């Protein structure tokens, strides 16, 4: 079970999750350039365990969900008008080559464009680099505190281990670990250009927050 799956099981209210995801989907779509038409005939691929696909379908869009790796869809020849790879999906990589491969997949899966989210790693304070802001999850038998801690690699300062915890009072309910790698705006723009992007846009006004998080990500739209 992943950290996200544990949280979704704990909430146990799909309607609440879908309603929250619908709001987040609208924020993402509003970050697209005004010239980009996203009508109800548009098809979407949503990557990640984030319930955004449920929000898209509630808004009337056709959407396919894949939890982590869209490689099988690519191998089968599937493609979509738009791809959403939120929640810093591009940081879930061991090397820069892995990140380049992910951008290459997005460029082949998306006819029109891709949405992703990243943090400003260049201008983070020390505390922001080490800890995510805690989040309190309400439950019927007591609140659960969600914590995330970055353990940076001493040999490669672009790599960290993201340790996640769910705590209720004095009990550790769940913990998980994921290896990640930083992604910077200029780096992402270069990688996107290398795979044929036509435009690269960072939304400066609206920010994205994943489910059960107070941390804000920048929304990036890449057109192909």
C-alpha positions in Angstrom: 0.0 0.0 0.0 1.3 3.4 -0.9 1.1 6.5 1.3 -1.7 8.0 -0.9 -3.7 4.7 -0.8 -3.4 4.7 3.0 -4.8 8.3 3.2 -7.6 7.5 0.7 -8.6 4.4 2.7 -8.5 6.4 5.9 -10.8 9.1 4.5 -13.2 6.5 3.1 -15.4 9.1 1.4 -15.1 9.1 -2.3 -17.5 12.0 -2.7 -15.3 14.2 -0.6 -12.2 13.2 -2.6 -13.9 13.8 -5.9 -15.2 17.2 -4.9 -11.7 18.3 -3.7 -10.1 16.9 -6.9 -12.7 18.8 -9.1 -11.5 22.1 -7.6 -7.8 21.2 -8.1 -8.5 20.1 -11.7 -10.1 23.5 -12.5 -7.0 25.2 -11.1 -4.8 23.2 -13.4 -6.9 23.7 -16.5 -7.1 27.5 -15.8 -3.3 27.6 -16.1 -3.4 26.7 -19.8 -2.8 29.5 -22.3 -5.9 31.4 -23.3 -5.4 30.4 -26.9 -5.5 26.7 -25.9 -9.0 25.3 -26.4 -9.9 22.6 -23.9 -13.5 21.5 -24.6 -15.5 18.5 -23.4 -14.4 16.5 -26.4 -10.8 16.6 -25.2 -9.2 13.4 -23.9 -7.0 13.2 -20.8 -4.5 10.9 -19.3 -4.0 11.5 -15.6 -0.8 10.1 -14.0 -0.6 9.5 -10.3 -2.6 8.5 -7.2 -4.4 11.8 -6.8 -8.1 11.4 -7.7 -7.7 14.1 -10.4 -9.1 11.7 -13.0 -12.4 11.5 -10.9 -12.6 15.2 -10.9 -12.0 15.4 -14.7 -14.8 12.9 -15.3 -17.2 14.7 -13.0 -16.5 17.8 -15.1 -17.5 15.9 -18.2 -14.1 15.0 -19.7 -13.0 11.6 -21.0 -10.0 10.6 -18.8 -7.9 7.5 -18.4 -5.9 7.0 -15.1 -2.6 5.4 -14.6 -1.0 5.2 -11.2 2.7 5.7 -11.9 4.2 4.5 -15.2 2.4 5.3 -18.5 4.9 3.2 -20.4 2.5 0.4 -21.2 0.0 2.9 -22.7 2.7 4.3 -24.9 3.8 0.8 -26.0 0.3 0.0 -27.0 0.1 3.2 -29.2 -2.4 5.1 -27.0 -2.3 8.9 -27.0 -4.4 11.7 -25.6 -5.1 15.4 -26.2 -3.7 16.3 -22.8 -1.7 14.6 -20.0 -1.7 15.7 -16.4 1.3 14.6 -14.4 0.8 16.6 -11.1 2.3 16.2 -7.6 5.9 16.6 -8.8 5.7 13.4 -10.9 8.9 14.4 -12.7 10.9 14.4 -9.4 10.2 10.7 -9.0 13.4 9.7 -10.7 16.9 8.4 -9.8 18.8 10.3 -12.6 18.4 13.1 -15.1 18.1 10.5 -17.8 15.1 9.1 -16.1 13.6 12.6 -16.0 14.4 13.1 -19.7 12.7 9.7 -20.5 9.6 10.9 -18.6 9.4 14.1 -20.7 9.9 12.1 -23.8 6.9 9.9 -22.8 4.8 13.0 -22.2 5.6 14.4 -25.6 4.5 11.2 -27.3 1.4 10.6 -25.2 0.0 14.2 -25.5 -1.2 15.6 -28.8 -1.7 19.1 -27.5 -0.1 19.6 -24.1 0.9 18.4 -20.7 0.3 19.9 -17.2 2.8 19.2 -14.4 3.7 20.8 -11.1 7.0 21.5 -9.4 8.4 23.5 -6.5 10.9 26.3 -6.7 13.9 24.3 -5.4 16.4 27.0 -6.2 14.8 29.5 -3.8 13.8 27.2 -0.9 14.7 28.0 2.6 16.6 25.4 4.6 13.4 24.4 6.6 11.4 24.1 3.3 14.1 21.8 1.9 14.0 19.5 4.9 10.3 19.4 5.8 6.9 19.7 4.1 4.3 21.7 6.1 2.3 19.3 8.3 -1.3 18.5 7.6 -4.0 17.4 10.0 -6.4 14.8 8.7 -9.8 14.6 10.5 -11.1 11.2 11.4 -14.0 10.0 13.5 -11.8 8.5 16.2 -9.1 11.1 16.4 -7.1 13.4 14.1 -4.2 12.1 12.1 -1.1 14.2 11.5 0.6 13.7 8.1 4.3 14.6 7.9 6.9 14.4 5.1 10.6 14.7 5.6 13.3 15.0 3.0 16.6 13.2 3.7 19.1 14.7 1.2 21.8 12.5 -0.3 25.2 13.7 0.9 27.0 12.6 -2.3 24.4 14.1 -4.7 22.6 17.2 -3.4 20.0 16.9 -6.1 18.7 13.6 -4.7 16.7 12.9 -1.6 14.7 10.2 0.1 11.2 11.4 0.9 10.0 9.8 4.1 6.3 10.1 4.9 4.5 9.5 8.2 0.9 9.2 9.5 0.7 9.7 13.2 -2.3 9.5 15.6 -1.5 10.7 19.1 1.5 8.6 20.2 1.1 5.9 17.5 2.8 5.6 14.1 0.0 4.4 11.8 1.9 4.3 8.5 5.3 5.2 6.9 6.7 5.0 3.4 9.8 6.1 1.5 10.3 7.3 -2.1 13.5 8.3 -3.9 13.2 11.7 -5.7 15.3 14.1 -7.6 15.1 17.9 -8.0 13.7 19.5 -11.1 14.3 23.2 -11.8 12.3 25.5 -14.1 15.2 26.1 -16.6 16.1 22.4 -16.5 12.5 21.4 -17.2 12.2 23.9 -20.1 15.4 22.5 -21.6 14.3 18.9 -21.3 10.9 19.8 -22.8 12.5 21.6 -25.7 14.8 18.6 -26.4 11.6 16.5 -27.0 10.0 19.0 -29.3 7.9 21.2 -27.1 6.4 24.3 -28.8 5.8 26.4 -25.7 6.7 26.3 -22.0 4.6 28.3 -19.5 4.9 28.6 -15.7 1.8 29.9 -14.0 2.7 32.8 -11.7 -0.6 33.6 -10.1 -2.4 30.3 -9.3 -0.7 27.6 -7.3 -1.6 23.9 -7.0 -1.9 22.0 -3.7 -2.2 18.2 -3.8 -4.8 16.5 -1.8 -4.2 16.6 2.0 -1.3 19.1 1.7 -0.7 22.7 2.4 2.4 22.9 0.3 2.1 24.8 -3.0 3.4 23.8 -6.4 3.9 25.9 -9.5 1.8 24.7 -12.4 3.7 24.2 -15.7 2.0 23.8 -19.1 4.0 22.4 -22.0 2.5 22.4 -25.5 3.5 19.9 -28.1 
